[in-house]
Amino acid sequence: MDSLTQATLGAAVGHACWNRQLGRRALLWGAVLGTLPDLDVVLYPVLDDVQRLYWHRGESHSIGFAVLGGLLLARLLWTHRWKTALPFRRAVLGVWLILLTHLLIDYFTIYGTQLLAPFSRYGFGLGNLFIIDPFYTVPLLGGVAAAAVLGGPAGRRAVTTGLVVSTLYILFSLGSHAYADRVFQSRLAHRNVTVLKSLTGATPFNTLLWRHAALTPEGVLIGYFSVIGNRPGDAVRFERVPRNEHLLAPYRGQRNVAAVTWFSKGFWSAAETNGVVTVSDLRFGEFRDTPGAPPETWHHAFSWTITGDPDALPTQSGVPRDTRAALAVLWNRLRGAAD
């Protein structure tokens, strides 16, 4: 998820583990350790475009790094900072919990994380949370802010409350996600659609409106369902986005094309404008300026230009000109509108 959320979660977990021994310093140490895996971007200047795609949320977001790296970090911090303040086992437990919860909430997003890197580059991602969700972050942030001001037992209660509320929200998101996924699956089965693989993901800033992507032999089907705006028996409108595989044929075998197809897990679509080929990842949703806008006008969060240079993978902007109109389309969907 976003860096603010990761730092806040780290601060809350660190405070819950170490506040009696370290006081308010536990918040700072937790925030630093919670941000640590996302610092993989510091190597971007020495990596090319393709390497960056593989590297981000790779080794630094793996279980191996969390366990072995966490043990090493705990040893260093305990030896040089905490030896007289808390037992070594408690230092290790706190660091492990901070790093592992970082991986866990990244796993909850569509982007996911390479939990088994470097042995496997598969990106594990469930999709029950959007990468930015204030309903998850605000309770944590409130608890951390209160602990920083109040300290003592009142601060501990505030952090505990924030962790409990945010965890309950995640549990709700898991149930809402499973419910929406069943609706999508049943609608596609009713239409006898051949689905090769599919995924359901949260839409921006909420866990009430869900988006489904289904890979079929004819392309990728995209549909929406609102758990508060639609009834279980309502029809789901699916729109087909062609993959246009022929546009990538001249570039097959290149590193940049292999990276994009790996990253998108097959949920991609190619397009050509004025002789320039772009590939969009269809997992992350799209912005539509107007209701009923055809797929060729959609703005995708992740799009790349494909050229003859196998090491080049320029990113295209996915932000529409009229973001207010795009958010209005999303709001109408949440209320149950077909588009």
DRENDO-1510 file (C-alpha; in Angstrom, 1 decimal, always signed):
<recs>
REC; n; res; u; v; w
REC; 1; MET; +0.0; +0.0; +0.0 .
REC; 2; ASP; +1.0; +3.7; +0.1 .
REC; 3; SER; +4.0; +4.7; +2.1 .
REC; 4; LEU; +2.0; +6.7; +4.7 .
REC; 5; THR; -0.1; +3.6; +5.5 .
REC; 6; GLN; +3.0; +1.4; +5.8 .
REC; 7; ALA; +4.8; +3.8; +8.1 .
REC; 8; THR; +1.7; +4.3; +10.2 .
REC; 9; LEU; +1.1; +0.5; +10.5 .
REC; 10; GLY; +4.8; +0.0; +11.4 .
REC; 11; ALA; +4.5; +2.7; +14.1 .
REC; 12; ALA; +1.4; +1.1; +15.5 .
REC; 13; VAL; +2.9; -2.4; +15.6 .
REC; 14; GLY; +6.1; -1.1; +17.0 .
REC; 15; HIS; +4.3; +0.8; +19.8 .
REC; 16; ALA; +2.2; -2.2; +20.6 .
REC; 17; CYS; +5.4; -4.3; +21.0 .
REC; 18; TRP; +7.8; -1.9; +22.6 .
REC; 19; ASN; +6.0; +1.1; +24.2 .
REC; 20; ARG; +6.5; -0.1; +27.8 .
REC; 21; GLN; +10.3; -0.3; +27.2 .
REC; 22; LEU; +11.0; +2.4; +24.6 .
REC; 23; GLY; +8.1; +4.8; +25.2 .
REC; 24; ARG; +7.3; +7.2; +22.3 .
REC; 25; ARG; +10.5; +6.1; +20.6 .
REC; 26; ALA; +8.7; +2.9; +19.7 .
REC; 27; LEU; +6.5; +4.9; +17.3 .
REC; 28; LEU; +9.6; +6.3; +15.4 .
REC; 29; TRP; +11.4; +2.9; +15.2 .
REC; 30; GLY; +8.2; +1.2; +14.0 .
REC; 31; ALA; +7.6; +3.8; +11.3 .
REC; 32; VAL; +11.2; +3.5; +10.1 .
REC; 33; LEU; +11.1; -0.3; +10.0 .
REC; 34; GLY; +7.7; -0.2; +8.4 .
REC; 35; THR; +9.0; +2.0; +5.6 .
REC; 36; LEU; +12.2; +0.0; +5.1 .
REC; 37; PRO; +10.9; -2.5; +2.4 .
REC; 38; ASP; +9.7; +0.3; +0.2 .
REC; 39; LEU; +13.2; +1.8; +0.1 .
REC; 40; ASP; +13.9; -0.6; -2.7 .
REC; 41; VAL; +13.3; +2.4; -5.0 .
REC; 42; VAL; +16.7; +3.9; -4.0 .
REC; 43; LEU; +18.3; +1.5; -6.5 .
REC; 44; TYR; +16.2; +2.8; -9.4 .
REC; 45; PRO; +19.0; +5.1; -10.7 .
REC; 46; VAL; +21.2; +2.1; -11.4 .
REC; 47; LEU; +18.4; -0.1; -12.9 .
REC; 48; ASP; +16.9; +0.1; -16.4 .
REC; 49; ASP; +13.1; +0.3; -16.9 .
REC; 50; VAL; +12.7; -3.5; -17.1 .
REC; 51; GLN; +14.8; -4.2; -14.1 .
REC; 52; ARG; +12.8; -1.7; -12.0 .
REC; 53; LEU; +9.6; -3.6; -12.8 .
REC; 54; TYR; +11.0; -6.8; -11.5 .
REC; 55; TRP; +12.9; -5.2; -8.5 .
REC; 56; HIS; +10.0; -3.2; -6.9 .
REC; 57; ARG; +8.3; -5.3; -4.3 .
REC; 58; GLY; +10.7; -8.1; -5.0 .
REC; 59; GLU; +13.5; -9.2; -2.7 .
REC; 60; SER; +12.7; -6.5; -0.1 .
REC; 61; HIS; +9.1; -7.7; +0.0 .
REC; 62; SER; +9.9; -11.5; +0.3 .
REC; 63; ILE; +9.3; -13.7; +3.3 .
REC; 64; GLY; +13.0; -14.5; +3.3 .
REC; 65; PHE; +13.9; -10.8; +3.7 .
REC; 66; ALA; +11.3; -10.4; +6.5 .
REC; 67; VAL; +12.6; -13.4; +8.4 .
REC; 68; LEU; +16.3; -13.4; +7.9 .
REC; 69; GLY; +16.7; -9.6; +7.3 .
REC; 70; GLY; +14.5; -9.0; +10.3 .
REC; 71; LEU; +16.6; -11.2; +12.5 .
REC; 72; LEU; +19.7; -9.4; +11.4 .
REC; 73; LEU; +18.1; -5.9; +11.9 .
REC; 74; ALA; +16.9; -6.9; +15.4 .
REC; 75; ARG; +20.4; -8.1; +16.3 .
REC; 76; LEU; +22.0; -4.9; +15.2 .
REC; 77; LEU; +19.4; -2.6; +16.9 .
REC; 78; TRP; +19.5; -4.7; +20.1 .
REC; 79; THR; +23.3; -4.6; +20.2 .
REC; 80; HIS; +23.7; -0.9; +19.6 .
REC; 81; ARG; +20.5; +0.7; +20.8 .
REC; 82; TRP; +18.1; -1.6; +22.9 .
REC; 83; LYS; +20.3; -3.9; +24.8 .
REC; 84; THR; +19.5; -2.3; +28.2 .
REC; 85; ALA; +15.9; -1.6; +27.3 .
REC; 86; LEU; +14.3; -4.8; +26.2 .
REC; 87; PRO; +15.0; -8.6; +25.8 .
REC; 88; PHE; +16.5; -9.7; +22.5 .
REC; 89; ARG; +13.5; -12.0; +21.9 .
REC; 90; ARG; +11.1; -9.1; +22.1 .
REC; 91; ALA; +13.3; -7.1; +19.8 .
REC; 92; VAL; +13.1; -9.9; +17.2 .
REC; 93; LEU; +9.4; -10.4; +17.6 .
REC; 94; GLY; +8.7; -6.7; +17.1 .
REC; 95; VAL; +10.8; -6.4; +14.0 .
REC; 96; TRP; +9.3; -9.5; +12.5 .
REC; 97; LEU; +5.8; -8.3; +13.1 .
REC; 98; ILE; +6.5; -5.0; +11.6 .
REC; 99; LEU; +8.0; -6.4; +8.4 .
REC; 100; LEU; +5.5; -9.3; +8.0 .
REC; 101; THR; +2.5; -7.0; +8.4 .
REC; 102; HIS; +4.0; -4.8; +5.7 .
REC; 103; LEU; +4.1; -7.8; +3.4 .
REC; 104; LEU; +0.6; -8.8; +4.4 .
REC; 105; ILE; -1.2; -5.6; +3.5 .
REC; 106; ASP; +0.8; -5.4; +0.3 .
REC; 107; TYR; -0.5; -8.9; -0.4 .
REC; 108; PHE; -4.0; -7.7; +0.1 .
REC; 109; THR; -3.7; -5.3; -2.9 .
REC; 110; ILE; -3.9; -6.2; -6.6 .
REC; 111; TYR; -0.3; -5.1; -7.1 .
REC; 112; GLY; +0.8; -7.7; -4.6 .
REC; 113; THR; +4.3; -8.8; -3.6 .
REC; 114; GLN; +6.9; -11.3; -4.6 .
REC; 115; LEU; +6.7; -13.3; -1.4 .
REC; 116; LEU; +9.1; -16.0; -2.7 .
REC; 117; ALA; +11.7; -13.8; -4.4 .
REC; 118; PRO; +14.4; -14.4; -5.6 .
REC; 119; PHE; +13.4; -18.0; -6.1 .
REC; 120; SER; +10.1; -17.1; -7.8 .
REC; 121; ARG; +9.0; -13.9; -9.4 .
REC; 122; TYR; +5.3; -14.6; -9.0 .
REC; 123; GLY; +3.4; -11.7; -7.6 .
REC; 124; PHE; +1.0; -12.8; -4.9 .
REC; 125; GLY; -2.0; -10.4; -4.6 .
REC; 126; LEU; -5.5; -10.9; -3.3 .
REC; 127; GLY; -7.2; -7.6; -4.2 .
REC; 128; ASN; -9.4; -7.0; -1.2 .
REC; 129; LEU; -7.8; -3.5; -0.6 .
REC; 130; PHE; -7.0; -0.7; -2.9 .
REC; 131; ILE; -3.4; +0.7; -2.7 .
REC; 132; ILE; -4.8; +3.8; -0.9 .
REC; 133; ASP; -7.7; +3.3; +1.4 .
REC; 134; PRO; -8.4; +6.0; +4.0 .
REC; 135; PHE; -10.9; +3.8; +5.9 .
REC; 136; TYR; -8.0; +1.5; +6.7 .
REC; 137; THR; -5.3; +4.2; +7.3 .
REC; 138; VAL; -7.2; +6.8; +9.3 .
REC; 139; PRO; -7.9; +4.7; +12.4 .
REC; 140; LEU; -4.3; +3.7; +12.5 .
REC; 141; LEU; -3.1; +7.3; +12.0 .
REC; 142; GLY; -5.5; +8.5; +14.7 .
REC; 143; GLY; -4.2; +6.0; +17.2 .
REC; 144; VAL; -0.6; +6.7; +16.5 .
REC; 145; ALA; -1.1; +10.5; +16.7 .
REC; 146; ALA; -2.9; +10.1; +20.0 .
REC; 147; ALA; -0.1; +7.9; +21.4 .
REC; 148; ALA; +2.5; +10.5; +20.3 .
REC; 149; VAL; +0.7; +13.2; +22.2 .
REC; 150; LEU; -0.7; +11.4; +25.2 .
REC; 151; GLY; +1.8; +8.6; +25.9 .
REC; 152; GLY; +1.4; +6.2; +28.7 .
REC; 153; PRO; -1.8; +4.0; +29.2 .
REC; 154; ALA; -3.9; +6.4; +27.2 .
REC; 155; GLY; -1.5; +6.2; +24.2 .
REC; 156; ARG; -1.5; +2.4; +24.4 .
REC; 157; ARG; -5.3; +2.3; +24.4 .
REC; 158; ALA; -5.4; +4.6; +21.4 .
REC; 159; VAL; -3.0; +2.5; +19.4 .
REC; 160; THR; -4.8; -0.7; +20.4 .
REC; 161; THR; -8.1; +0.9; +19.3 .
REC; 162; GLY; -6.6; +1.9; +15.9 .
REC; 163; LEU; -5.2; -1.6; +15.3 .
REC; 164; VAL; -8.5; -3.3; +16.2 .
REC; 165; VAL; -10.6; -1.0; +14.0 .
REC; 166; SER; -8.3; -1.3; +11.0 .
REC; 167; THR; -8.2; -5.1; +11.4 .
REC; 168; LEU; -12.0; -5.3; +11.6 .
REC; 169; TYR; -12.1; -3.2; +8.4 .
REC; 170; ILE; -9.8; -5.7; +6.7 .
REC; 171; LEU; -12.0; -8.6; +7.8 .
REC; 172; PHE; -15.0; -6.7; +6.4 .
REC; 173; SER; -13.1; -6.2; +3.1 .
REC; 174; LEU; -12.3; -9.9; +2.9 .
REC; 175; GLY; -16.0; -10.8; +3.3 .
REC; 176; SER; -17.1; -8.1; +0.8 .
REC; 177; HIS; -14.5; -9.2; -1.7 .
REC; 178; ALA; -15.6; -12.9; -1.4 .
REC; 179; TYR; -19.2; -12.0; -1.8 .
REC; 180; ALA; -18.6; -9.8; -4.9 .
REC; 181; ASP; -16.3; -12.4; -6.4 .
REC; 182; ARG; -19.1; -15.1; -6.1 .
REC; 183; VAL; -21.5; -12.7; -7.9 .
REC; 184; PHE; -19.1; -12.2; -10.8 .
REC; 185; GLN; -18.3; -15.9; -11.1 .
REC; 186; SER; -22.0; -16.9; -11.1 .
REC; 187; ARG; -22.9; -14.3; -13.8 .
REC; 188; LEU; -20.1; -15.5; -16.1 .
REC; 189; ALA; -21.1; -19.1; -15.5 .
REC; 190; HIS; -24.7; -18.3; -16.3 .
REC; 191; ARG; -23.6; -16.9; -19.6 .
REC; 192; ASN; -21.4; -20.0; -20.3 .
REC; 193; VAL; -18.3; -17.8; -20.8 .
REC; 194; THR; -15.0; -19.6; -21.0 .
REC; 195; VAL; -12.8; -18.0; -18.4 .
REC; 196; LEU; -9.1; -18.8; -18.4 .
REC; 197; LYS; -8.5; -17.0; -15.2 .
REC; 198; SER; -10.0; -14.0; -13.3 .
REC; 199; LEU; -9.6; -11.7; -10.4 .
REC; 200; THR; -11.7; -9.3; -8.4 .
REC; 201; GLY; -10.2; -6.1; -7.0 .
REC; 202; ALA; -11.2; -3.1; -4.9 .
REC; 203; THR; -11.9; +0.2; -6.6 .
REC; 204; PRO; -10.3; +3.4; -5.4 .
REC; 205; PHE; -10.6; +4.3; -1.7 .
REC; 206; ASN; -13.3; +1.8; -0.7 .
REC; 207; THR; -14.3; -1.9; -0.3 .
REC; 208; LEU; -17.9; -1.5; -1.4 .
REC; 209; LEU; -17.5; -1.3; -5.2 .
REC; 210; TRP; -15.7; -4.1; -6.9 .
REC; 211; ARG; -14.2; -4.6; -10.3 .
REC; 212; HIS; -13.8; -8.0; -12.0 .
REC; 213; ALA; -11.4; -8.9; -14.8 .
REC; 214; ALA; -11.9; -12.2; -16.6 .
REC; 215; LEU; -9.4; -13.4; -19.2 .
REC; 216; THR; -11.2; -15.2; -22.1 .
REC; 217; PRO; -10.0; -16.5; -25.5 .
REC; 218; GLU; -11.6; -13.4; -27.0 .
REC; 219; GLY; -10.1; -10.8; -24.7 .
REC; 220; VAL; -10.5; -9.5; -21.1 .
REC; 221; LEU; -14.0; -8.9; -19.7 .
REC; 222; ILE; -14.4; -6.0; -17.3 .
REC; 223; GLY; -17.4; -5.7; -14.9 .
REC; 224; TYR; -18.4; -3.9; -11.8 .
REC; 225; PHE; -20.6; -4.7; -8.8 .
REC; 226; SER; -21.5; -2.6; -5.7 .
REC; 227; VAL; -22.4; -4.4; -2.5 .
REC; 228; ILE; -24.6; -1.5; -1.5 .
REC; 229; GLY; -25.9; -0.3; -4.8 .
REC; 230; ASN; -26.7; -3.6; -6.5 .
REC; 231; ARG; -28.7; -6.6; -5.4 .
REC; 232; PRO; -27.4; -10.2; -5.7 .
REC; 233; GLY; -29.8; -10.9; -8.6 .
REC; 234; ASP; -28.9; -7.9; -10.6 .
REC; 235; ALA; -27.2; -8.4; -14.0 .
REC; 236; VAL; -23.6; -7.4; -14.3 .
REC; 237; ARG; -22.6; -5.6; -17.4 .
REC; 238; PHE; -19.3; -6.9; -18.8 .
REC; 239; GLU; -17.3; -5.0; -21.4 .
REC; 240; ARG; -14.8; -6.9; -23.6 .
REC; 241; VAL; -11.3; -5.4; -24.1 .
REC; 242; PRO; -9.4; -7.0; -26.9 .
REC; 243; ARG; -5.8; -7.9; -26.2 .
REC; 244; ASN; -4.7; -7.1; -29.8 .
REC; 245; GLU; -1.9; -9.7; -29.6 .
REC; 246; HIS; -0.9; -9.0; -33.2 .
REC; 247; LEU; +0.5; -5.6; -32.2 .
REC; 248; LEU; +3.1; -7.2; -30.0 .
REC; 249; ALA; +4.1; -9.9; -32.6 .
REC; 250; PRO; +7.0; -7.8; -33.9 .
REC; 251; TYR; +8.4; -7.4; -30.4 .
REC; 252; ARG; +8.0; -11.0; -29.1 .
REC; 253; GLY; +11.0; -12.3; -27.3 .
REC; 254; GLN; +12.1; -8.8; -26.1 .
REC; 255; ARG; +12.8; -8.2; -22.4 .
REC; 256; ASN; +10.4; -5.3; -22.1 .
REC; 257; VAL; +7.5; -7.4; -23.6 .
REC; 258; ALA; +8.3; -10.3; -21.4 .
REC; 259; ALA; +8.3; -8.1; -18.3 .
REC; 260; VAL; +5.0; -6.5; -19.1 .
REC; 261; THR; +3.2; -9.9; -19.8 .
REC; 262; TRP; +4.8; -11.3; -16.6 .
REC; 263; PHE; +3.8; -8.3; -14.5 .
REC; 264; SER; +0.2; -8.1; -15.8 .
REC; 265; LYS; -0.3; -11.9; -15.3 .
REC; 266; GLY; -1.9; -12.0; -18.8 .
REC; 267; PHE; -4.4; -9.2; -18.1 .
REC; 268; TRP; -3.1; -6.8; -20.7 .
REC; 269; SER; -4.3; -5.0; -23.8 .
REC; 270; ALA; -2.2; -3.5; -26.6 .
REC; 271; ALA; -3.1; -0.5; -28.6 .
REC; 272; GLU; -1.5; +1.5; -31.4 .
REC; 273; THR; -1.8; +5.3; -31.9 .
REC; 274; ASN; +0.1; +7.1; -34.6 .
REC; 275; GLY; +2.4; +4.1; -35.0 .
REC; 276; VAL; +3.2; +3.9; -31.3 .
REC; 277; VAL; +2.3; +0.7; -29.5 .
REC; 278; THR; +1.3; +0.8; -25.8 .
REC; 279; VAL; +0.4; -2.0; -23.5 .
REC; 280; SER; -1.9; -1.5; -20.5 .
REC; 281; ASP; -2.3; -3.6; -17.4 .
REC; 282; LEU; -6.0; -4.2; -17.0 .
REC; 283; ARG; -5.8; -5.4; -13.4 .
REC; 284; PHE; -5.7; -2.0; -11.8 .
REC; 285; GLY; -8.8; -0.4; -13.1 .
REC; 286; GLU; -9.3; +2.5; -15.5 .
REC; 287; PHE; -10.6; +6.0; -15.5 .
REC; 288; ARG; -13.5; +6.9; -17.7 .
REC; 289; ASP; -14.3; +10.5; -18.4 .
REC; 290; THR; -17.9; +9.8; -19.4 .
REC; 291; PRO; -20.4; +7.1; -18.8 .
REC; 292; GLY; -20.5; +4.4; -21.5 .
REC; 293; ALA; -17.0; +5.4; -22.8 .
REC; 294; PRO; -15.7; +2.7; -25.1 .
REC; 295; PRO; -12.5; +0.7; -24.0 .
REC; 296; GLU; -10.3; +2.5; -26.5 .
REC; 297; THR; -10.8; +5.8; -24.6 .
REC; 298; TRP; -10.1; +4.4; -21.1 .
REC; 299; HIS; -7.2; +5.8; -19.1 .
REC; 300; HIS; -5.3; +2.9; -17.4 .
REC; 301; ALA; -3.2; +3.2; -14.2 .
REC; 302; PHE; -0.3; +1.2; -15.7 .
REC; 303; SER; +0.6; +1.6; -19.4 .
REC; 304; TRP; +3.9; +1.3; -21.2 .
REC; 305; THR; +5.3; +2.2; -24.6 .
REC; 306; ILE; +6.8; -0.8; -26.5 .
REC; 307; THR; +9.7; +0.0; -28.8 .
REC; 308; GLY; +12.5; -1.9; -30.5 .
REC; 309; ASP; +14.8; -1.2; -27.6 .
REC; 310; PRO; +14.4; -4.3; -25.4 .
REC; 311; ASP; +15.6; -2.5; -22.3 .
REC; 312; ALA; +13.2; +0.5; -22.6 .
REC; 313; LEU; +9.8; +0.5; -21.0 .
REC; 314; PRO; +8.6; +4.2; -20.7 .
REC; 315; THR; +5.5; +4.6; -18.5 .
REC; 316; GLN; +2.5; +6.4; -19.9 .
REC; 317; SER; +0.4; +8.7; -17.8 .
REC; 318; GLY; -2.9; +7.1; -16.8 .
REC; 319; VAL; -4.6; +10.2; -15.4 .
REC; 320; PRO; -7.5; +11.6; -17.4 .
REC; 321; ARG; -7.9; +15.3; -18.1 .
REC; 322; ASP; -11.1; +15.5; -16.1 .
REC; 323; THR; -10.5; +13.6; -12.9 .
REC; 324; ARG; -13.7; +15.0; -11.4 .
REC; 325; ALA; -15.8; +13.4; -14.2 .
REC; 326; ALA; -13.9; +10.1; -13.8 .
REC; 327; LEU; -14.6; +10.1; -10.1 .
REC; 328; ALA; -18.3; +10.9; -10.8 .
REC; 329; VAL; -18.5; +7.8; -13.0 .
REC; 330; LEU; -17.1; +5.8; -10.1 .
REC; 331; TRP; -19.5; +7.3; -7.6 .
REC; 332; ASN; -22.5; +6.4; -9.9 .
REC; 333; ARG; -21.3; +2.8; -10.1 .
REC; 334; LEU; -21.1; +2.7; -6.3 .
REC; 335; ARG; -24.7; +3.8; -6.2 .
REC; 336; GLY; -25.6; +0.9; -8.5 .
REC; 337; ALA; -25.6; +2.6; -12.0 .
REC; 338; ALA; -24.7; +0.3; -14.9 .
REC; 339; ASP; -22.1; +2.9; -16.0 .
</recs>
